[in-house]
Amino acid sequence: MIRLLFTSAALFAAVPVAMAANTTLPAAPAPVSTAALATAPTVPSAPKGAPAGAPTKLVEPHLHVLKAGKPAVRVALTFDACMGKTDMRILDTLINQQVPATIFVTARWLRTNPEALALMLAHPDLFELENHGLNHIPAVDRPTLVYGIPAAGSPDAVAREVQGGADAMLAHGIPKARWFRGATAKYDASAIAEIRALGFEVAGYSINGDSGASLPAAAVEKQYLSARDGDVLISHINQPTHASGEGVVKGILDMKAKGVQFVRLEDFAAKGDDNTTQQAAR
Ligand SMILES: [Zn+2]
């Protein structure tokens, strides 16, 4: 109970990118001591020349797709399916409007959303499914907290999170994943190198569409309308009761009316910073 209170408080202490999209906390990876939880910083950063054991420096990588060039505007919509349910307002809109998107799924979400998964798999022309991990645990290989959530905490635990997500996807009949995006979209450099060595590129983003499904609809719509050529948007497709989803729908319709060209990550060479992709961002 003490830990629950602590993590709840930490959750509200930071502006979440991806964690507010969760209705439940992920299962804590073993073993993380109570003392470590109590002393770890929420958003750590290491000073230059910091000794071993210093706070872990986390990065939140950017990602862009190849620009279309003026006057065209090419944008990749990405959605995280962290856990919980499916926002059918968004999924129906993508299908009805024939808008392609890249969906990052966890093993947890796959287990409880067979109908939504079947819909996505029935439209391979629209949906690219990629890896959001096994248990929605931040892919950081040292014990720390990210938005109050215990990170994987070791290279072995990062590997379990990444490979476990990929294996669950294959077991559900999804084509082999090429991209990984961890819970909270934050990593440390050594975890990024490990994920790359496991055969995945790490999917950042360039526009935060919904701040973890926490933004009101009008604010989400504004984020969508701010997209420029080459941008990669991140939003959530697992919060059907949040107002954010309404803004996502409006944003998609607005962009379509403006003639935006929607693409998936696999369609155009996507380039990220922080060594997240094979082709480095300029
Ligand atoms: Zn997530």
Boltz pocket constraint, residues with backbone or C-beta under 6 A from the ligand:
constraints:
  - pocket:
      binder: B
      contacts: [[A, 18], [A, 21], [A, 80], [A, 81], [A, 82], [A, 132], [A, 136], [A, 182], [A, 183], [A, 184]]
      max_distance: 6.0
